[in-house]
Amino acid sequence: MAVLIDVPAFRESLPAAVAAAAERLLHDGAVARPEAVGGGARSVVTDGGDRFEPWVGVVDRALTGDCDCPAGAGDDGLCAHAVAVALAAFEDGIRFSAAGIPHGDDGDDEPDRADYRRAVESLGPRQLTELVVDQALRDRGFAARLLGRAGLLGGPPPTGLADAVRDASNVTGGGRWEIADVELAGLRLVAETEIVTVWPATVEMLDLVEEAIEVWDELAGILVDAWEVRRTDPEDVTEPLLAAHRALCERLELDSAEIESRIGRLADRCDFVPVT
């Protein structure tokens, strides 16, 4: 359940020095565009020569920060970096959950997280940079998330999802095709959706995701019938597409009437995708 944050009251509650430092960071462009994580918001903050990744959200009914800077170790963790992220998140309209989980990690779903963190911390800056750049060159999704975290996304979103929607709509039209072609088309829709939604949300982006859902609905029926030979379950494509649709509706702050209208139109057009 989302909670309403009284932003003016939050500002007034801050120590003057913390508020001033947070405003300076925002003014200097030191705060990357925040992302919704764990029921709160997280971003990368550059302060002098240091980079921090604070999270802020509601924990135990109190707005709480979690930052890896020395000042972030207080009772509420609301250092200047966390406060700057909070203010940026309020400005972007990110909704906060009543029960946030710092950085979205509850300790159970990612048992290898601690091992990976130790491995990263053991590497020198140059080694880590080379690994990250190499992965970004190999994985477009990772590259988009990397640029998004760093606040370096430039220009309009890529056209990969539009291309994937067009190709998916033609995958069974004319010529020979196999079940694997349907599976690959669906997985490509998911991959391109995950990439494009790293960019700031737009109504046009939401429209395109809805088009992807409609195209996938036609293909999902084929996989439902091919249950004996398929290697991809329809839900492996359906669930990420619907999750992206819900997230975009939230990021755009659509009112309930428009959301219901969009869901109703999708539900009327879909036979196999459970739009609710």
C-alpha positions in Angstrom: 0.0 0.0 0.0 1.4 3.4 -1.0 1.7 6.1 1.6 1.3 9.9 1.2 4.4 11.8 2.2 4.0 15.4 3.5 6.9 16.9 1.7 6.8 20.4 3.3 6.7 18.8 6.7 9.6 16.5 5.8 11.6 19.5 4.7 10.9 21.4 8.0 11.9 18.4 10.1 15.4 18.2 8.6 18.4 19.7 10.3 19.4 22.9 8.5 22.9 21.6 7.6 21.5 18.4 6.1 18.8 20.2 4.2 21.3 22.7 2.8 23.7 19.9 1.8 20.9 18.0 0.1 19.8 21.1 -1.8 23.4 21.7 -2.9 23.7 18.2 -4.3 20.4 18.6 -6.3 21.4 22.0 -7.6 24.8 20.7 -8.7 23.2 17.8 -10.6 25.0 15.3 -8.4 21.9 13.1 -8.0 21.2 10.6 -10.8 17.5 10.0 -11.7 16.1 7.9 -8.8 14.5 4.5 -9.4 11.8 2.8 -7.5 13.3 -0.1 -5.4 12.1 -2.0 -2.4 9.0 0.2 -2.0 11.2 3.3 -1.8 13.7 5.0 -4.1 17.4 4.6 -4.8 19.9 6.6 -6.7 23.6 7.3 -7.2 24.9 10.5 -5.6 28.3 12.0 -6.4 29.7 14.0 -3.6 33.1 15.5 -4.3 35.2 12.6 -5.4 33.0 9.9 -3.8 30.0 8.1 -5.1 27.3 6.7 -2.9 24.1 4.7 -3.5 21.5 5.7 -0.9 18.1 4.2 -0.6 15.2 6.0 1.1 11.7 4.6 2.1 9.2 4.1 4.9 10.4 1.5 7.5 8.4 1.0 10.7 6.2 3.9 9.8 9.1 6.3 9.6 10.9 7.8 6.5 14.3 6.1 6.7 17.5 6.3 4.7 20.2 3.7 4.0 23.5 5.1 2.7 27.0 3.7 2.6 28.5 7.1 3.6 29.8 7.5 7.2 27.0 10.0 8.0 24.4 7.5 7.0 24.8 5.3 10.1 22.5 7.3 12.3 19.1 6.2 13.7 17.1 7.1 10.7 20.0 7.1 8.1 18.8 10.4 6.6 22.1 11.8 5.6 22.3 14.6 3.0 22.7 11.9 0.3 19.5 10.1 1.3 17.6 13.3 1.7 18.6 14.4 -1.8 17.4 11.1 -3.2 14.1 11.5 -1.3 13.6 15.0 -2.6 14.4 13.9 -6.2 12.0 10.9 -5.8 9.2 13.2 -4.6 9.8 15.4 -7.6 9.6 12.5 -9.9 6.4 11.2 -8.3 7.9 7.9 -7.1 5.4 6.3 -4.7 6.5 4.9 -1.4 5.3 1.7 0.2 4.1 1.6 3.8 6.6 -1.3 4.3 9.8 -0.6 2.5 12.7 -3.0 2.2 16.1 -1.1 1.9 17.5 -1.7 -1.6 14.8 -4.3 -2.2 16.8 -7.1 -0.5 15.1 -9.1 2.2 18.1 -11.5 2.6 16.2 -14.6 1.4 15.6 -14.2 -2.3 19.3 -13.6 -3.2 21.5 -15.9 -1.2 24.5 -15.2 -3.4 24.3 -11.4 -3.0 26.8 -11.3 -0.1 29.3 -13.4 -2.1 29.0 -11.1 -5.1 29.3 -8.0 -2.9 32.5 -9.4 -1.3 33.9 -10.3 -4.8 33.2 -6.7 -6.0 34.8 -5.2 -2.9 37.9 -7.3 -3.4 38.5 -5.9 -6.9 40.5 -2.8 -7.7 38.8 0.1 -9.5 40.4 -0.7 -12.8 39.5 -4.4 -12.7 35.9 -3.6 -11.7 35.6 -1.0 -14.5 36.9 -3.4 -17.1 34.4 -6.1 -16.0 31.5 -3.7 -16.0 32.3 -2.2 -19.4 32.8 -5.7 -20.9 29.4 -6.8 -19.6 27.8 -3.6 -20.9 29.2 -4.3 -24.4 27.8 -7.8 -24.3 24.4 -7.1 -22.8 22.2 -4.2 -24.0 19.9 -4.6 -21.0 22.8 -4.3 -18.5 24.2 -1.3 -20.5 20.8 0.5 -20.3 20.6 -0.1 -16.5 24.2 1.0 -16.1 23.6 4.3 -17.9 20.3 4.8 -16.0 21.9 4.3 -12.6 24.7 6.8 -13.6 22.2 9.3 -14.9 23.8 9.2 -18.3 20.8 8.1 -20.5 20.8 10.5 -23.4 18.4 11.0 -26.3 15.1 9.2 -26.9 14.5 5.6 -25.9 15.8 3.0 -28.4 13.5 1.6 -31.0 14.2 -2.0 -30.3 10.7 -2.7 -28.7 8.9 -1.3 -31.7 11.0 -3.5 -34.0 10.4 -6.5 -31.8 6.6 -5.9 -31.8 6.6 -5.7 -35.6 8.6 -8.8 -36.0 6.6 -10.8 -33.5 3.4 -9.8 -35.3 4.8 -11.4 -38.5 6.5 -14.5 -37.0 3.8 -16.9 -38.1 2.7 -15.1 -41.2 3.8 -16.9 -44.4 6.7 -19.2 -44.8 7.8 -21.9 -42.4 8.0 -21.3 -38.7 8.6 -23.4 -35.6 7.6 -23.2 -32.0 11.1 -22.0 -31.2 10.4 -18.9 -33.4 7.4 -18.1 -31.2 9.4 -18.5 -28.1 12.2 -16.4 -29.3 9.8 -13.6 -30.4 8.3 -13.6 -26.9 11.6 -13.5 -25.1 12.7 -10.7 -27.3 9.6 -8.7 -26.4 10.5 -9.1 -22.8 14.2 -8.1 -23.3 13.3 -5.0 -25.3 10.6 -4.0 -22.8 13.1 -4.2 -20.0 15.5 -2.0 -21.9 13.1 0.7 -23.0 11.5 1.1 -19.6 14.8 2.2 -18.1 14.2 5.5 -19.8 11.7 8.0 -18.2 8.2 6.8 -18.6 6.0 8.3 -21.3 2.5 7.6 -22.5 3.9 6.6 -25.9 6.0 4.0 -24.1 3.0 2.7 -22.3 1.1 2.5 -25.6 3.9 0.4 -27.1 4.0 -2.0 -24.2 0.2 -2.5 -24.6 0.8 -3.2 -28.2 3.5 -5.8 -27.2 1.0 -7.4 -24.9 -1.6 -7.7 -27.6 0.8 -9.2 -30.1 2.1 -11.6 -27.5 -1.5 -12.7 -26.7 -1.8 -14.1 -30.2 1.4 -16.0 -29.9 0.7 -17.2 -26.3 -2.2 -19.3 -27.6 0.2 -21.2 -29.8 2.4 -22.0 -26.9 -0.6 -23.1 -24.8 -1.5 -25.6 -27.5 2.1 -26.7 -27.8 2.6 -27.7 -24.2 4.2 -31.0 -25.1 7.1 -29.5 -27.1 7.5 -26.0 -25.9 10.6 -25.0 -23.8 9.2 -21.7 -22.7 6.0 -21.3 -20.7 3.7 -18.5 -21.8 3.9 -17.0 -18.3 7.6 -16.4 -18.8 6.7 -13.7 -21.2 3.3 -12.7 -20.0 4.3 -11.9 -16.4 7.2 -9.5 -17.2 5.1 -7.6 -19.8 2.2 -7.2 -17.4 4.6 -6.1 -14.6 6.1 -3.5 -17.0 2.6 -2.2 -17.8 1.7 -1.9 -14.1 5.0 -0.1 -13.3 4.5 2.4 -16.2 1.0 3.2 -15.0 2.4 3.9 -11.6 5.4 6.0 -12.9 3.0 8.1 -15.0 0.7 8.6 -12.1 -2.4 7.8 -14.1 -5.6 8.2 -12.3 -7.7 5.1 -11.5 -10.2 5.8 -14.2 -7.6 5.8 -17.0 -5.9 2.7 -15.6 -9.2 0.9 -15.5 -10.0 2.0 -19.1 -6.6 0.8 -20.4 -6.9 -2.5 -18.6 -10.5 -2.9 -19.9 -9.4 -2.4 -23.5 -6.5 -4.8 -23.1 -8.7 -7.4 -21.5 -11.2 -7.2 -24.3 -8.5 -7.8 -26.9 -6.6 -10.6 -25.1 -7.7 -14.2 -24.9 -4.7 -15.8 -23.3 -3.0 -13.0 -21.3 -4.8 -12.5 -18.0 -5.0 -8.7 -17.9 -6.4 -7.6 -14.5 
